[in-house]
Amino acid sequence: MDESAKRPGRAKRADAQRNEQALLDAAAAVFVSSGIDAPVREIAAKAGVGMGTIYRHFPTRADLIVAVYRHQVDACAEAGPALLMDSASPYVALDRWVDLFVDFLVTKHGLAAALGSDQASFETLHAYFIDHLVPTCDQILEAAIAAGEIRADIGAYELMRGIGNLCIYADQDSRYDARRLVGLLVAGLRT
């Protein structure tokens, strides 16, 4: 991580923040399309920055992987309230959020595999995932339940775990459509 970001009271320059954001978005997209071991130059090209910029922000591949994971968790968590406000109904918000969550999970499995050798880091990231995404999912579920759109006998953790299980290894079998099965799961929540 950039040293200036670690020092209290010292904010990153606006261009440094934009570069970091572009790098995280580009790295997430490249990891989905080319895998965790994609060349750093591919990420730099997609982000429109030089290799030095990547290494200045993320000195090691592990630093980049951890940052992408946290970035994606944050984006998925932030999307929940926005979807609730902008969607025609809480059920529509839930359906759209689940799509984002599924997109995240496809990348998450690759990230988890890359972090497999560092169990302590993975446990910390898993806790970050739970702490940020379960409350978001719960907020959307509660709104849909209150609107009478879905069953009341499902919890956020349970739903997210079910979705996660449907997404495991989805990228390893072209005949398996995890998104379709997750859609069936969410449709089954309707009252």
N, C-alpha and C positions, 0 to 999 in steps of 0.2 A: 504494500500500500504506500502511496505517496507520503513522504515524511511530513510535509506541511499539513497534511490532513490529521496526523497524529498529535500535533502540537496544539494544546488548548489555546483558544483565543485567536488562532490564525486560520482564516478561511482560505480556501483555494480560489485562485483567480477564475473568472468566468470562463475563459477559454480552456483552462485545465479541467473545469467541471464538464464543459461540453465535450471535450476530448474523451474524458473518462466515460461519460454516458454513451457516446458513439462507440467506444471500444466494447462496453458491456453489451450493448444491443447487437453489435456485429459479432462478437464472440458467441453469444447465445444462438444467433442464426447459423453461424458456421458450425457450431457444435451439433446442432440438429441435422444439418445437411451433410457434414463431412466427418462428424465424430469428434470426440474429445482430443484425439491426437492430431487434429488438423494442423497444418503448418501455421505458425504465428504470422507469417507473411500474408496468408490468406485472410486472416482476421484484420491485419493492418490495411490491406487493400479494400476490404469491405467497409471499414470504418473511415477510409480516406485519410489515414495518418501514417507516419513513418514508423519503422520498427522501434526506433529509439523511444518514441512516445509510449508504446506498449510497455517496454521494459522500465520506463520511468514510473509508470503507474503501477505495474505489476511485475516485480523483478523475477518471479518464477511462474511457471505454468500453474502450479498449485495455487498461488495467490490469485491468478486470473480465474481459475475454476471456482474457488470459494467466493470471489466477488460476483461472478455470474450467477451463482446459486442464490446468493443473498439478494441480488438485483431482481432476479425473477420472482423470488418470494415476495419482495416488496411490491413489485408491479401487480402481482396477482392479488395481494391483500388490498392495495389501493383501488383496484378495479371494482371490488365489491360494492362499496357505498355509491360509487359513481353509477354503476349499472342499476342499482336500486332507484336512484333518482331519475335516470334517463330512460328506463324501460317502461313499456306499457303496463306491466304488472310484475309483482315479485317473482312469479313463476318464470316469466321471460328473462328476468334478471338472473335467476338461478341457472337457467338453461345456458345463457351466455357466459356466466361465470364458470360453469362446469367446462365449457369449451376451452376457456383460457387455462383452467386447471389441467385439463388433459394435455394441452400443448406444453405446459410446464412439466408435467410428469414425463413426457417423452424425453425431454432434455435431462430431467432429474435422474433418470436411471443411468444415463451415461456419466453424469457427474458423480453419482454415488459409486459407480464402478471405479472411476478414476481416484476417488478418495479412499477406496477400500484399504489401502495400505496404512492409512492414518486414522485409526478408529476413533481417537479422541476428537479429531477435527470433525469427523462425520457425525459423532454424537452431538457436538455443539451445533452443527448445522441442522440436524434433525430437530433439536429442541427449538431452534430459531423458526423452522418450518411450522412446527406445531403451535408455537406461541403466536405466530402472525396469521396463519391461514385458518385455523380452527375457529377463532372468533369471527372472522370475516364470513366464513361459510355459515356459522351459526346465526349471524345477523340476517343473512339472506333467507335461510330456512325459516327463522322465526317470522319474518315478514310474510313469507308465502303461506305459512301455517295460519297466521292471523287473518290473512285474506281469504282463507278457506280454499286455497288452491292445491294444497298438497296434504298428505297424511301427516298426522302429528306424532307418529311413533318412530321417527328417525332422528338421530342426533348427527351433528356435524362431523364428529370424529368417525362415526360408523359409516356415514356416506362417503367421506373422503377415503377411508380405508378400502371400501368396496370399489370405488373408482380406481384407486391405485392398483388394486389387485387385477382389475380388468385391463389395466395398461401395461402390466409387467410383460416384458418380452414382445410387445406388440410390434416393435421394429424388426424382429427376427423372423417373422412369418408373414409374407405378403398376402396370404389367404385369410389372415385374421384382421378384422376391422374393429379395433378397440373403441373407436369413436362411435360406431354404430351401436355396440353393446352398451356403452355408457349412456347413449341416448335412450335406449330401451329402459335402462335402470331409472333414469330421471323421469321418463314418461310414466313409469310404474308408480311414481310417488303421487301422481295426480289423484285427487279425490273424485 
